Amino acid sequence: MTTSKIQSSIRQSYQNLQHQLDNFVPRRAQNYLVSEIAKTLLGQYHKSTRIIVAEAGTGIGKSLSYLMAAIPIAVQNNRKIVISTATVALQEQLLDKDLPLFRRITDQNFSFIIAKGRQRYCCAEKLAVACGGETGVDNSQLAMFESKPKKSDIKQLHDMYEKLTQNKWNGDRDSWPAPIDDAIWQTIVSEKHSCNSGLPAHRQCPFAKARSELDKNDVIIANHSLVMADADLGGGVILPEPENTIFIFDEAHHLPHVARDHASASSTLKGAVSWLERLNQAVSKFSGLADEKRVGRFRNELQDSIQQLIPILGEVNTFCSSLTFEESYCRFEDGELPTWLETQAKDLKSITQKGAQASGKIADLISERLKDGELSAKLAEPALAELGFYIQRFENLAAVWRLMSEPKKEKGAPLARWIEQSKERDNDHVVSVSPLEVGWQLDQQIWSRCVGAVLVSATMRALNSFSFFCHQSGISQKEEDGVQFLALASPFDYANQAELVVPKMKYEPQATPFTDELKEKLMEYIADGKSNLVLFSSYWQMNQVANDIKGKFALKGWHLQIQGETSRTEILNKHKTLTQCGKTSVLFGTGSFSEGLDLPGELLENLIITKIPFGVPTSPIEQAHAEYIERKGGNPFLQITVPEASKKLIQSAGRLLRKERDCGTLYILDRRIVTKRYGKSLLDSLPPFKRTIEY
């Protein structure tokens, strides 16, 4: 299909949309977004760089926009599309609503599927072993459990096995109708070392089936974590190869943090010694299942590695006990290790790599014998499952010491390295390493390899600029590099639909009496007979206020619900019922209630933000990042803290208007938004509500 025919197909689907949706209102911003995504992916702006970063305000309809623009281009050019989200709610919306709707309005023939990580699927072989014989639990079964399973657990396992073998369940944890205890799930979960589709018994395993289905579909719904997991494996292992894929990152503002988490590693010291000792005792058992002539070398390498590691890790743990800890951790300034630890890190890198490789080779040799029919599944499966556990631990340990031993780069940010006192085990320490910036990694793994990429969110900019996001995610803003940028305002009539009030306050949030003043002001600003959401920046302050104000609310007949007291679903269901009955419903929440909470119409008419959501650099990573910026002569508060607060504040304010006819009032009880120099930037980045600032 030519470019003109693709464009014609896109236009036709947009025209068909109005016949499929009740009360459809053509939106100029949505039309423009569709057009710009299509032009970018067709290479009309830049032949090789086909990337667009778009901020699309609430109500534009961004998901349908990127579906209309990208799917015809991908299908006609035999490319795959991976849509990556940050939340399950958006995945479900795409799967159950947006993609079926687009299929009805387009002339393109395409298929779609949701992709999940291996850990969401059970292993059919493990499930069979866990169920045991007809007479009950046997010894091979008990070996799989850390503690003796309850009768109800065994019954559930039998039910799952029965449904799986009858093709009435696909092995996906999320699709089983009842909750599955984590400890039980871990005994049957699919993992890469023992659940290998190269083995005949595993070719029809749930994960292998799901993986083969991905190849047959044009559009794959994933999440940021799964995309990064695939990228870390080299790309094209779980998901399609980047070189044949158009990536769409919805809720893209989460991507840099997810990428950083994936690039980090941590491990205990005494805890590692403990499992290494158990592995040392089991090496002969595992080796006995492999080819005797070939396994000897790897058995010796593994035993040598373990025998070297145990004393060194013990010495490192003793050394850590002598360090000075601030709030349970000790961070190494500028990522520079003490000389002794630096030397040990280099040795540990080499030894852990050899050990991880040797244990992997033993597993391969056992798998070969199983595949060739020289070893029974009854013997091999439990051994491979147990060995797989040790291999994963070994690979993680190797990753920690590889990063700990990495020399300091001449350019770019250093690694954050720190030691924590273990909360689980006395006199044990956790070694952790994390990159500060992952933009270069995202560029290498995705941007420089993919066919094209669309990055969208309602909050991509911080302080009205894309710079902060681009720096975090490794996207170039140089005009010659060809990345397109687009900021589209919401179609809502903010000035007439909502009012932003910054009331007069005696105290700013840093002052001790501020919490007491909050209690007074909330009594004044809660809207009687309406739905209210109060957002706090800390659990401590929320609970302090709630404990003192509950009685006063009850006297007025106001119904207060506090985040964490019951499940989010229960809270929202009760809130909806109260609102429909005309009661005064008040929700108290913290950060997680400021994003992804959809309360349209009368479900939210009064929003109170108690404090600008400044993050305090308390974690070792945040402290290391601030230190790095200061060393470069920068200001971490203005370069990191304020932009992050801007994004969070926009997300919080975004809870108020969800539909075009919604209306309400937003109160910000933090006077710094008008008294501090940075406050004007924060205020100007918010939607253009009618403003009332009291003096």
PyMOL commands that set and color helices and strands:
alter all, ss='L'
color gray80, all
select helices_A, chain A and resi 3-20+28-41+62-76+88-105+118-120+124-131+139-142+151-165+173-175+182-188+200-202+206-216+224-232+242-244+252-262+270-287+292-321+333-335+339-371+377-404+439-447+467-473+479-481+494-497+514-525+539-556+568-580+591-594+601-603+620-631+636-653+672-675+679-684
alter helices_A, ss='H'
color red, helices_A
select strands_A, chain A and resi 51-56+80-85+112-114+219-223+245-250+265-268+329-331+415-421+429-435+452-457+484-488+498-502+531-535+558-562+584-589+606-609+664-668+690-693
alter strands_A, ss='S'
color yellow, strands_A
deselect
rebuild
show_as cartoon
